[in-house]
Amino acid sequence: MPSTHTVVGVSMEAKKGSLSFDVDVAWSHEIFPYDDNRRKNTSSRINDIMFVTDDGGNEYVLFAHQNGLAVYAGGRWKHYTPASGLAGWTVYDMAASGDLWFFATEAGLTVVTARAGSGGEPPFDRVDNWRRYYETDGLPSQKVLSVLVDGATVWVGTDSGLARANVGNLKRWQVFDAKSNPEILSEVITDIAVSKTTGDLYIATPSGLMSFDGARFTTEFGGMAVTEVAVPSGPVGEGDAYAATDSGIRFKEEPDGSWQALEGTAGTRWHAVREGGSVLLCGGDDGLYLYDGLGTPVRVDATAGRVITAIACDELEDFVWAGEEADELYKLSLWEGSLCYPGFREHLQEETGISGKDDHRYADVPADEHTYTGYAGAASISFDFGSGRVYGGCERVEPTFLAIGARGRQDLTQSRIGASYPVWKNLSLKAEHAVRATRPVDITDKSGSEAELLTVTTDSVGLAWKLGPEIDLDYILERIDKTEREGPEAERTTYSIMARERLFSDKLTIGAGYEKVSYEDLEKPRNSYIAYNLKGDLVYTPSKSTVLKLYYRFPLRVVTIDGTEKGSRDLGGTISWGDRLGPVRMSVQFSQYARTDVPADVTRLQRRGNARVSLQAFEIGRLRLTPSGSLTWDYLEPTRGEPRTLLAGDAVFKGELAAWRTDLRLKKTGTTYHQSEKVNTDGEVSTSVSYVGFERFTPSAEVRWKTSSQVHPALGERETESLGATLRLRWKIGRGSSDTLSGWRNQTRSEKDDLVTRGAGNSFTYSPGTKLSATVGASLERTSGIKSLVNYDETRAEASLTAEYKLTDVWRVSLTLGYIRGVSTTTTPAGFNTCTATLKIIASF
């Protein structure tokens, strides 16, 4: 969903003498924020069901749906998508004729030869059995909604008319549309059936039902959407033909009868009607119905309340499959039953594997249901008296407030008050009282119930003594209170002493401390414990170029109420060195960090090394080169997951030759997972050239190649590569004005994608003085090719205007207006429009 995020803030700071005061207030307004911006999928549905048999006598039941094709055979389910050979994701209709099976999809007509593999594999598993036909082959449209085979003729209905071809030549189509047949009721053809009495076609449309005698269209009835037409082999009741519409089922007694409403069906939307021998099978918004020609249709009780959208009956005319549309929770089932025996069995998604979500279509979501406004504010004050200080502050952040760029919300209320005062020459005392109340935030929860509030009240006092070494004594009492019951649920008391001494002219700093933590869980006493920890750090700087840091934290003893040992050990260190060796400047760093869970004896270990080298510029003839590079090694052994090693290197060569400037950059990264043996590799090569010999004119060019691969012992190898080139022409038109003209081409290839992007743009900047500047930009870009194995095309034009004004030496204001117009195969024919406006008030101190 398109997202807008507006934040307005005011900050004020004042200081007079020993008193300091500051206030920050902000207001946030969001429409479709990041954590409530998931597109809502429309529900998937079963569009058609068909029984077929291949040349080896193997029987299948086919289910066409919004996400492809499901095949049921021998008690097993298999699924096929465009990756298998379908022209498009959505399969609307199916038909069979001899050894050919036809599939009407959203992106063309697919034909499968019913030829099984030599080992008995289904025809769908043989690549050479698939054929696809598109608008370029003569179809009136890529979107094929219906298909019918009548003898040697194939009929297809699209969203732009009707077409027919001989089964033996599917690249020669005769098209019937509103241009060639003005009497046509609608060019959107949802279903096709042939009358067994007259041989004419019945053609269902959203505007009514037509018949076609091969030369002229005749309106049978209008004013209602027709979804499916059935022509039984023999009469059922008074009808020879039946039509399912959005306001009832209608029937006609051929050849001279008029269309009448079937009793008991008016006022209901019907999706499917199929022959079942002497019975008519009807699917509607309230279940599956059987009509034997007497009275009114009778519902199958098991399907009550289910939206039945597709029905099929096998050749014995007593075995039935029915499919439905998924509900609001995306539950989608299939129904299997017999006309000879009562009862229908429900096949759930867990068995069929058919998703209830349409993975490629999304519902419109009202913006007012996903709009959030929130406030945040903070204030603090401090007062200095002599060498002492008193301070206080408070902060409130509403859960619906979010700063631009942030990715985490909080419902927070906190306050604190404290003071520090030197009671003696080298002795100072400090104290603080703080309260922090938070609760989990889920802005998508519309139930109105609030999560539990967690309040932590902290009282602390401390003593700092500087007599030789620096010594800090601290006492901290935390009371943890939840809203479920009165009084705190837990208390944590911490006593600590920390000493730090500087030696050898401050080259060595040693810190050591002792800490006792007493945690009492009043609600769950088994979680209570007392911990005694030893902690410290060491920093050694033997020279300006070398630094060694070590830190540690050891649990000396952790006692729980049941005597179980708890706690973790932390140990880490870093050594770094950097200096110049002649013309070479080098820096090397190595670090290691380990945290061990004491009772489980499980360690998280990370080692990292980095080396960087840069050389002074040197000359080869008239060419001046400046090389640099780095190498990084990273090893991680997590407590969960598998160990992995990353190795990355990059090299940069900058060159100057007279007025020419160039650089070449090489980068390679490899990650190895030691258990699964998976290897990810990324590489990049880029180079740029510019000419600065003209006084006002600077041309430049850049080429960038990227490659990425994933190799897995079981899943094989997947590769992605892209190649891009950009040309720029920059020139200074006059005093205070400049212009940049750009053109680019990028190509990306992977297993499922092959996209090419071409674009051009221009940016003009004008500064009439030292205070005002304006920039106008425009670009046109087109992306075409294959995306997710489907034809893709997008064209977009962008325009922007930015104006900036310097109010004072401290303050300036900036306004940017932008517009994007685009048309894409994934959007409606009308395309999309995006407008942006950004206002910035900037202060530099």
Salt bridges, closest charged atoms under 4 A:
GLU30 OE2 - HIS5 NE2 3.99
GLU30 OE1 - ARG409 NH2 2.87
ASP35 OD2 - ARG409 NE 2.55
ASP36 OD2 - HIS370 ND1 2.71
ASP48 OD1 - ARG274 NH2 2.68
GLU106 OE1 - ARG361 NH2 2.53
ASP125 OD2 - LYS78 NZ 2.71
ASP128 OD2 - ARG115 NH2 3.90
ASP128 OD2 - ARG126 NH2 3.29
ASP137 OD1 - LYS171 NZ 3.91
GLU220 OE1 - LYS252 NZ 3.07
GLU228 OE2 - ARG274 NH2 3.61
ASP285 OD2 - ARG269 NE 3.16
ASP285 OD1 - HIS271 NE2 2.72
ASP286 OD2 - ARG299 NH1 2.38
GLU324 OE2 - ARG306 NH2 3.23
GLU325 OE2 - ARG45 NH1 3.93
GLU336 OE1 - ARG345 NH1 3.92
GLU336 OE1 - HIS347 NE2 2.62
GLU346 OE2 - ARG306 NH2 3.02
GLU346 OE2 - LYS331 NZ 3.96
GLU351 OE1 - ARG345 NH2 3.50
GLU351 OE2 - HIS347 ND1 2.84
ASP358 OD2 - ARG361 NH1 3.40
ASP384 OD1 - ARG389 NE 3.99
ASP411 OD1 - ARG396 NH1 2.68
ASP411 OD2 - ARG439 NE 2.87
GLU432 OE1 - ARG416 NH1 3.66
GLU450 OE1 - ARG439 NH2 3.58
ASP459 OD1 - HIS433 ND1 2.46
ASP459 OD2 - ARG479 NH2 2.77
ASP474 OD1 - LYS430 NZ 3.81
GLU478 OE1 - ARG492 NH1 3.43
GLU489 OE2 - ARG485 NE 3.50
GLU515 OE2 - LYS535 NZ 3.49
ASP537 OD2 - ARG500 NH2 2.87
ASP562 OD2 - ARG526 NH2 3.55
ASP570 OD1 - ARG595 NE 2.56
GLU619 OE2 - ARG624 NH1 3.78
ASP634 OD2 - ARG608 NH2 2.72
ASP663 OD1 - ARG665 NE 3.46
GLU684 OE2 - ARG704 NH1 2.37
GLU702 OE2 - ARG704 NH2 2.59
GLU702 OE1 - ARG728 NH1 3.82
ASP754 OD1 - ARG749 NE 3.69
ASP793 OD2 - ARG782 NH2 2.45
GLU794 OE2 - ARG796 NE 3.45
GLU798 OE2 - ARG796 NH1 3.53
GLU804 OE2 - ARG812 NE 3.31
